[in-house]
Amino acid sequence: MRSLGIVRKVDQLGRIVIPKELRNTLQLDTGSPMEIFVEEDKIILRKYTVNEACIVTGEITPDNKIYSNGMYLSPRGAEILLDEIMNNN
């Protein structure tokens, strides 16, 4: 993760403003859905994309993997699917 050297204050309603240059670079328009992750003492914002969602759990994680026919599986989704396959034989 790299620092951009930009500091923003949280307002009274708990909001921060994402700088316009960064919004333009990431193609974030007004109303763009964002995902929020917490990792130790970090808050991570990521542009939400439905096509990366696990077909089993709906989770979008950095660990999701794409499989045949463009299907995404999260590690938990893969475990659930494997368990169902093994138990239905």
BATI-880051 format. One record per residue: residue number from 1; residue in three letters; x, y, z of N, C-alpha, C, CB in turn. Coordinates in steps of 0.001 Angstrom, whole numbers. Glycine has a CB too. Example, Ala and Ser with C-alpha at 12.3 -4.5 7.8 and 13.67 -1.06 7.14 Angstrom:
// BATI-880051
R   i  aa    n_xx    n_yy    n_zz   ca_xx   ca_yy   ca_zz    c_xx    c_yy    c_zz   cb_xx   cb_yy   cb_zz
R   1 ALA   13190   -5690    7800   12300   -4500    7800   13200   -3300    7800   11308   -4473    9046
R   2 SER   12850   -2250    7080   13670   -1060    7140   12900      30    7870   14084    -598    5725
END
This chain:
// BATI-880051
R   i  aa    n_xx    n_yy    n_zz   ca_xx   ca_yy   ca_zz    c_xx    c_yy    c_zz   cb_xx   cb_yy   cb_zz
R   1 MET     855   -1160       0       0       0       0     904    1226       0    -974      -4    1222
R   2 ARG     590    2178    -881    1428    3376    -956     668    4591    -436    1899    3621   -2404
R   3 SER    1384    5512     138     796    6738     660     771    7788    -441    1583    7251    1895
R   4 LEU    -342    8496    -535    -460    9582   -1501    -136   10926    -866   -1859    9611   -2095
R   5 GLY     112   10930     438     434   12172    1135    -766   13085    1316    1505   12904     394
R   6 ILE   -1965   12525    1222   -3193   13307    1373   -3785   13005    2741   -4221   12989     233
R   7 VAL   -4120   14049    3476   -4745   13892    4791   -6090   14600    4758   -3834   14463    5937
R   8 ARG   -7122   13927    5228   -8461   14504    5309   -8972   14311    6732   -9432   13850    4262
R   9 LYS   -9762   15268    7205  -10365   15160    8532  -11760   14558    8414  -10427   16544    9227
R  10 VAL  -12153   13825    9443  -13498   13274    9531  -14415   14386   10029  -13550   12016   10477
R  11 ASP  -15563   14602    9338  -16476   15660    9770  -17387   15167   10894  -17319   16159    8582
R  12 GLN  -18309   16021   11342  -19174   15694   12475  -20087   14497   12208  -20012   16893   12835
R  13 LEU  -20353   14202   10950  -21204   13063   10600  -20388   11811   10265  -22096   13425    9420
R  14 GLY  -19069   11873   10478  -18208   10723   10243  -17780   10558    8795  -18898    9491   10688
R  15 ARG  -17918   11598    7992  -17579   11506    6568  -16189   12056    6299  -18609   12258    5722
R  16 ILE  -15584   11511    5232  -14358   12084    4693  -14583   12277    3197  -13102   11164    4983
R  17 VAL  -13859   13209    2613  -13993   13481    1186  -12833   12815     450  -14026   15016     905
R  18 ILE  -13177   12060    -598  -12150   11478   -1461  -11800   12544   -2490  -12641   10131   -2151
R  19 PRO  -10525   12924   -2588  -10137   14001   -3508  -10596   13733   -4945   -8622   14187   -3481
R  20 LYS  -10965   14809   -5637  -11496   14708   -6995  -10533   13999   -7942  -11814   16089   -7531
R  21 GLU   -9250   14293   -7831   -8268   13659   -8708   -8283   12136   -8541   -6860   14211   -8419
R  22 LEU   -8407   11685   -7301   -8452   10254   -7018   -9760    9643   -7516   -8286   10000   -5513
R  23 ARG  -10876   10352   -7325  -12166    9871   -7844  -12121    9741   -9356  -13307   10819   -7433
R  24 ASN  -11503   10715  -10030  -11388   10646  -11491  -10518    9474  -11923  -10813   11951  -12043
R  25 THR   -9387    9287  -11247   -8472    8202  -11582   -9146    6841  -11436   -7231    8267  -10699
R  26 LEU   -9927    6678  -10371  -10595    5402  -10089  -11974    5302  -10736  -10727    5211   -8592
R  27 GLN  -12363    6326  -11484  -13670    6385  -12144  -14809    6193  -11146  -13758    5326  -13244
R  28 LEU  -14750    6959  -10050  -15795    6939   -9037  -16738    8112   -9293  -15191    7005   -7599
R  29 ASP  -17930    7817   -9749  -18926    8849   -9979  -19785    9005   -8743  -19790    8519  -11204
R  30 THR  -20556   10068   -8677  -21501   10258   -7581  -22425    9050   -7517  -22316   11575   -7760
R  31 GLY  -22562    8484   -6349  -23418    7313   -6169  -22729    5983   -6405  -24578    7412   -7074
R  32 SER  -21430    5991   -6736  -20704    4735   -6945  -20673    3934   -5651  -19263    5006   -7448
R  33 PRO  -21008    2641   -5710  -20956    1835   -4489  -19511    1542   -4091  -21730     518   -4680
R  34 MET  -19253    1618   -2798  -17924    1353   -2256  -18031     272   -1185  -17288    2650   -1673
R  35 GLU  -17020    -582   -1123  -16927   -1581     -68  -16001   -1053    1014  -16421   -2946    -621
R  36 ILE  -16273   -1434    2246  -15449   -1012    3370  -14915   -2253    4067  -16254    -115    4359
R  37 PHE  -13599   -2319    4203  -12929   -3417    4892  -12151   -2837    6066  -11986   -4208    3924
R  38 VAL  -11948   -3638    7092  -11109   -3254    8213  -10017   -4299    8350  -11936   -3118    9531
R  39 GLU   -8780   -3833    8424   -7634   -4726    8585   -6748   -4128    9665   -6845   -4919    7232
R  40 GLU   -6795   -4740   10842   -6101   -4215   12015   -6515   -2766   12247   -4563   -4323   11842
R  41 ASP   -5590   -1800   12079   -5936    -389   12325   -6188     376   11030   -4821     296   13113
R  42 LYS   -6464    -339    9941   -6667     297    8634   -8121     172    8203   -5742    -328    7572
R  43 ILE   -8626    1218    7575   -9925    1183    6904   -9615    1190    5417  -10863    2406    7325
R  44 ILE  -10108     205    4699   -9829      82    3272  -11123     280    2505   -9190   -1296    2936
R  45 LEU  -11115    1226    1580  -12255    1461     698  -11914     872    -663  -12597    2994     587
R  46 ARG  -12886     186   -1260  -12665    -386   -2578  -13928    -222   -3411  -12261   -1877   -2476
R  47 LYS  -13743     102   -4660  -14862     217   -5577  -15559   -1134   -5651  -14394     689   -6984
R  48 TYR  -16861   -1134   -5411  -17635   -2371   -5394  -17927   -2830   -6812  -18944   -2182   -4615
R  49 THR  -17587   -4068   -7104  -17894   -4655   -8407  -18586   -5984   -8181  -16609   -4836   -9269
R  50 VAL  -19797   -6106   -8682  -20607   -7291   -8459  -20009   -8512   -9142  -22020   -7059   -8953
R  51 ASN  -19363   -8332  -10287  -18881   -9490  -11037  -17763  -10247  -10326  -18400   -9050  -12388
R  52 GLU  -17203   -9706   -9261  -16180  -10417   -8501  -16754  -11118   -7274  -15091   -9457   -8077
R  53 ALA  -18077  -11099   -7132  -18715  -11707   -5971  -18718  -13225   -6088  -20145  -11185   -5812
R  54 CYS  -18502  -13884   -4968  -18534  -15346   -4904  -19933  -15835   -5278  -18133  -15853   -3485
R  55 ILE  -20006  -16837   -6145  -21314  -17338   -6578  -22028  -18109   -5474  -21154  -18229   -7799
R  56 VAL  -21314  -18515   -4428  -21918  -19267   -3337  -22309  -18349   -2183  -20960  -20348   -2848
R  57 THR  -21391  -17486   -1743  -21626  -16667    -549  -21953  -15207    -856  -20421  -16721     341
R  58 GLY  -21615  -14747   -2052  -21805  -13338   -2389  -20688  -12448   -1879  -23110  -12856   -1840
R  59 GLU  -19704  -13029   -1197  -18588  -12255    -639  -17679  -11729   -1748  -17776  -13116     345
R  60 ILE  -17132  -10556   -1516  -16088  -10031   -2383  -14876   -9825   -1500  -16525   -8694   -3108
R  61 THR  -13857  -10655   -1723  -12641  -10567    -929  -11445  -10540   -1878  -12535  -11758      78
R  62 PRO  -10312  -10046   -1404   -9102  -10082   -2246   -8674  -11510   -2580   -7952   -9356   -1546
R  63 ASP   -9168  -12497   -1814   -8781  -13896   -2021   -9705  -14635   -2985   -8757  -14620    -697
R  64 ASN  -10765  -13968   -3492  -11645  -14631   -4458  -10841  -15016   -5688  -12839  -13716   -4850
R  65 LYS  -11153  -16173   -6219  -10471  -16664   -7416  -11503  -16881   -8516   -9688  -17984   -7120
R  66 ILE  -11078  -16645   -9753  -11960  -16853  -10892  -11730  -18252  -11443  -11722  -15778  -11988
R  67 TYR  -12835  -18945  -11735  -12768  -20298  -12270  -13468  -20335  -13627  -13410  -21317  -11287
R  68 SER  -13625  -21535  -14168  -14184  -21678  -15514  -15488  -20907  -15675  -14415  -23147  -15831
R  69 ASN  -15687  -20420  -16860  -16897  -19694  -17224  -17063  -18383  -16460  -18096  -20564  -16989
R  70 GLY  -15961  -17846  -15903  -16006  -16549  -15242  -16618  -16549  -13855  -16749  -15612  -16078
R  71 MET  -16724  -17712  -13220  -17306  -17790  -11885  -16252  -17471  -10835  -17911  -19184  -11635
R  72 TYR  -16641  -16678   -9832  -15753  -16352   -8720  -16157  -17162   -7499  -15786  -14836   -8406
R  73 LEU  -15144  -17635   -6770  -15369  -18328   -5505  -14469  -17723   -4439  -15108  -19851   -5647
R  74 SER  -15054  -17449   -3283  -14256  -17037   -2127  -13730  -18303   -1471  -15097  -16168   -1111
R  75 PRO  -12729  -18190    -610  -12249  -19393      84  -13370  -20100     848  -11121  -19025    1049
R  76 ARG  -14238  -19324    1507  -15351  -19928    2255  -16352  -20576    1303  -16059  -18865    3126
R  77 GLY  -16621  -19920     171  -17529  -20482    -826  -16992  -21784   -1393  -17763  -19485   -1951
R  78 ALA  -15682  -21842   -1616  -15061  -23059   -2126  -15203  -24204   -1114  -13572  -22807   -2448
R  79 GLU  -15036  -23884     176  -15193  -24899    1217  -16620  -25429    1254  -14809  -24327    2584
R  80 ILE  -17593  -24521    1181  -19005  -24910    1202  -19325  -25788       3  -19917  -23665    1212
R  81 LEU  -18871  -25376   -1170  -19130  -26125   -2392  -18481  -27506   -2340  -18621  -25350   -3606
R  82 LEU  -17235  -27573   -1910  -16530  -28854   -1808  -17243  -29774    -809  -15054  -28633   -1381
R  83 ASP  -17678  -29230     327  -18388  -30018    1332  -19680  -30586     751  -18693  -29160    2574
R  84 GLU  -20421  -29773      -3  -21663  -30245    -614  -21393  -31344   -1633  -22405  -29084   -1280
R  85 ILE  -20344  -31182   -2428  -20000  -32188   -3424  -19625  -33500   -2739  -18844  -31694   -4316
R  86 MET  -18807  -33410   -1707  -18340  -34614   -1012  -19482  -35316    -272  -17223  -34254     -25
R  87 ASN  -20435  -34585     259  -21521  -35167    1037  -22697  -35637     187  -22003  -34171    2040
R  88 ASN  -22730  -35268   -1078  -23838  -35690   -1936  -23475  -36889   -2808  -24278  -34538   -2814
R  89 ASN  -22346  -37500   -2570  -21953  -38683   -3350  -22338  -39948   -2652  -20464  -38687   -3617
END
